[in-house]
Structure formats: structure tokens, C-alpha cells
Amino acid sequence: MAAPRRHGAIDSACRRGQNSRQSAALNPAGDTSGLTPFLRTLDRLIGGLVAAAKWLALPLIVLLFLQWPLRDLVRHFSREANDLGQIAFALFVAVSVTAATRAGTHLAVDLLAKRYSARTRANLVRAGSALGLLPWALFVLIASKTAVIASLRDLEAFQDSGNPGYFLIKLALWVMAVAVIGQALIDILRPFKADEP
């Protein structure tokens, strides 16, 4: 009798966690009602970027796994696998910040916020985007401008191996910043839903 109750408590906690993540987001992903055509297009572009980036996980895992067999058994191509893995990882992580924002799965103080009305939570998301994410992403773009442009101009290679492509890792920094800026704009400018008190 005790085991079913325990499983019931786990199931209930999982449902509460899922519901709090859903309520933490301003709107569910894919809900573009009320957005201007520009924001709707931006939302689709960011959604497509996030959907495409999730497929980088598989090659990343394969490339990182192959490093040791390539180095120890084949005795070739381990540095190439490492370099490609670093590029995939940089692009994957660059987009994962925005993916977490869109899914509402960032760490949040849910103990207090779950008691707030939907409108208050939406205002907190807007304030966090306007006062935290947007300035930070703009700072990243501005502060990294010299390094990223120089890397792109020279098509910088990996220092250890001499393989081309290191500039893609630096470019991933701008991909992250631009995606965060785009998502922040969507979150800030998204109109309130009619049923929000």
C-alpha cells in the first residue's frame, strides 16, 4: 500500500513541476496570437533555429565519443573529431539558452511566483527580459565585436591542430546574443492574453 502512495506522490510532483514550468513561460511555445507580423516572423525564425540546433546533439555525442578510438586505434583524425565537436558544442550551447527561455525551463523562484497572478508573472518575465537579458545580450555583442570580426575576417583556425573553423566558435557567441535579443523582444512586446487577470 505504501508503494502506490509513493508513486502517486512522485507523479503528482512531476505534474506540479510540469505545470509550474508551463506557467512560468509567458505563453506556450508556438502561440503567436496577437503578435505583429514582424514579431510572428521573428518567433518563427527563432523557433526554426532552436528546432535545427537540437539536431547538433547527436553529431556532438558521436564526435566526442570517437576521439579516443580515433586516437588510440586509428591513430588519425582525433583532432579533427575534437575540433568538429567543439564547433557543434558551441553552436548547440549558443541556441540552448534561447531554447530554455522559450520552454520556460530556466531556474526560477517558483515558490513565491506560483502564487502570483498570470499577469504579474507575465510582467516579471517582461521585466527580466528588458532589464536582464536584453542589456546582457547587447553587451555581449558590443564587447565581442573586435574579436569576432577579426576571427571572421581571418577565418581563424584552431591553434592546436591548425584545422579551419575556429571562427565558427566565436560566431556562436553572436548567434547566442542575437537569439537572446530576438526572444527578449518577443517576450517584451507580446500582448497580454485576454484571459490574464
N, C-alpha and C positions, 0 to 999 in steps of 0.2 A: 504494500500500500504506500510506503514511503517513497519508493522509486517513481511511481507515476506523478506524485505531487512535485518531486524534484524536477522531473522533465517538464511538467506543466509550468513550473516557475522559470525554467530556462527558456521555454518557448515564449512565455509572457514577457520576459526581459528582452528577448530578441525582438519581439513585436514592438515593445516600448522604444527600444533603440532605433528600430527602423522608422517608427513614427516620428521620433524626435529629429532624426536626420532629415526626414521629408519636410517637417515643419520648419526646420532651421533655414531651408532654402527659401528664397523669395518667391519663386514659382517653380513648379516642376520643370525639369529639362524638356525642351520641346514645346512648351506652352508659349506661343508667340502672339497670343491675343492681345490686342491693344498696342502693339509696338508699331512705330512708324516704319515705313518701307526700308529706310536706312538701317534701323536697329534690327529689323527682321532679317535683312540680308547679312548683317554683321553676326547675328546669332547663328544663322545657318553656316556661315564660314567658320566660326569658332567651333560649332558642333561637328562640322566635317573634319576640321583639324584634329579635334580630340578623338573622333572615331578612327581616323587614319593612324594616329600616333599609338593607339593601343596595340596595333599590329607590330610595333617595333619590339615588344616584349619577347616574342618568340625568337627572332634572329639574335637578339641580345643574349638570351639564355644559351642558345646554341653556340654562338661565337665565344662566349666566356667559358663554356664547357670544353670547347675544342682546343683551347690554348695549351693545356698540359699534354694531351695526346699528340698534338702537332709538334710541340717542343721535344717531348721525350721519345716518341716513336717515329714520327716522320722526319723530325729534325729540320723542318722548314715551315714557314708560313705562320708561326705562332705570333710573331709581332704584328703581322697583318691582321690576324684574327683579333688581337688585343686592340689595335687601332680602330678597326671597324666596330668592335664592341663599345669602345669609348664614344664613338660618334653616335651610335644607336642609343646609348645610355643618356648622353647629353640631350638629344632631341626628345627622348621619352620623358625625362625628368622636366624638361622645359615646358612641356604641354601638360604634365600631370598636375601642376599647381592649378591651372585653369580647370582641369577636369574635376579636381576635388571641389573647387568653388562651385562649379555648375551642379555637382551632385549634392552639395550641402554636407560634405563629409569632413570638413576641416574640424579641428578641435575647437570646441566652443563651450562656454559656460552655460550648460543646459539646465543646471539645477535651478537657477533663477529664471532664465529666459523662457522656459516652458510654461511658466505661469503668466507670461505677458500675452497680450492680445496679438493677433496676427499682424495688425497694423504696426504695433510697437516693434515686433520682431523685424518686420519689413523695413521700418525706419532705422533699426540698428544695422541691418545689412547695408542699407544705403550709406549710412554714416561710416561704417567700416570701409566700404569701397571708396568713398570720397575722401576720407581723412587718412586712410592707411594704405590701401592697395594702389590707388591712382598715383599719389605722390611718390611712393616707393618705386613703382614701375617707371615713372618718368625720370626719377633719379638714376635708376639703373641704365636707362637709355642714354642719358646725358653723360654720366660718369664713364661709361664704357665706350663712348663714341670713338675716341682716338685709337684704342686698342683693337676694336672690332673692324674699323675701316682699314687700318694698316694691315690687319690679318687678311681681310678680303682682297685688298689691293695686291698683296704679295702672294696670295693663295698659299698661306703658311702651311708648312709640312710639320709632321711630328718630329720633335727634336731627337728622340732616341733612335727611331728607325729611319727617318728621312722619308717616310711614306707621305704622300699628299693627303690633305683632308683635315688637318688640324683647324683650319679656318672654319669648318662646319661646327666645331665645338664652340668657338667664340660666337658664331652666328646664332647658335642655340640660345645664347643669353638674350639676344634681341627678339628671337621667336617667343621666348617666355615673357619678356616685358610687353611686347605688342599684344600677345594673347591676354595677359592680365589687364592691360589697359582697355582692350575691347570688351572683356567680360565686365569690368568695373563700370564702363559706360552703359552697358545694357542694364546692369543692376541699379545704377543710379537713376536712369531715365525711364525705367519700366513703370508704366502707370499702375496705380493700386488697382487690385481686383475689386469688383463691385461688392462682393460679399465680405470684405475685410472691415471689421468694426473700427 
